[in-house]
Amino acid sequence: MATKMSLTELDDEIVRSMSIGAVFSDFGGKINSLDFHRKDDLLVTASEDDSVRLYDIANAKLIKTTYHKKHGADRICFTHHPSSVICSSRHNLESTGEALRYLSMYDNRCLRYFKGHKERVVSLCMSPVNDSFMSGSLDHSVRIWDLRVNACQGILRLRGRPTVAYDQQGLVFAVAMEGGAIKLFDSRSYDKGPFDTFLVGGDTAEVCDIKFSNDGKSMLLTTTNNNIYVLDAYGGEKRCGFSLEPSPNTTIEATITPDGQYVISGSGDGTLHAWNINMRNEVAAWNSHIGIAACLKWAPRRAMFVAASTVLTFWIPNNCSKPAAETGSTDAQAGLQFEQVGQ
């Protein structure tokens, strides 16, 4: 059994050693989005085959699959409850208006519908501190919701494709809009408008993903032309930037490690890259083995990340992994041990 490793102990050597520990390839199409639960060892995916799948990440085991043929499954995120998720719709949006659903994975039940968006939701995030969540849609609006009520709590209308994210303390949220502008709002008084605006100098591509580091000091931006930037979250200064191979018709995702030291990203040529933010240098590049990884996230409390295209892969330091196996058998799943880190 591998010894426990704190995430504060991540270094170039450990990041460089990451390799595939488990593979799930039984999806009937592209995986659209995925999310880790903040406190429990759980992962949820939403894919083009209209499935929502729940995984135990400690044992690399599929726990449950539900299908949503009427609405489809596009963007997804956990609520605070480990068996409840928010999922955006891909089908019948015009006829039902049910752009977002609050789902119980426990009994495959829809707890609430959220109506308002006229087009597909492309960004979705849950507040880390309360029942608020945000959605950004191709109808050029950002909406703020409360899980406990159907009605939208606030609307921001803007130009371009909106992207939204809460900081890890739930005090601030960021909204990206046309021209690479990032506007910051106080989540307790967002009706007063943004208190700051950042511009990614020289890059007017739309931002398709925003993530805050755990310590709230950095903001990770991924653009539609596959540029990645790490900004100082207080002043907006660019700490570093990386350019990746283009991926026509596919947006890639980047992730920041929980210690705020490394960025991992997919690329248009099917490779995965890791950079040390402070040193501004690449520390690793791997063949993803799955083509372009459109979804990529690092687990909140483990030395592990997941990358997905039409296949889902779990990556762990190879000093605690078995040879990569196709997880069609319980033997392959049972043989995999992950290190618990950073409790």
Disulfide bonds with the S-S distance in Angstrom:
none
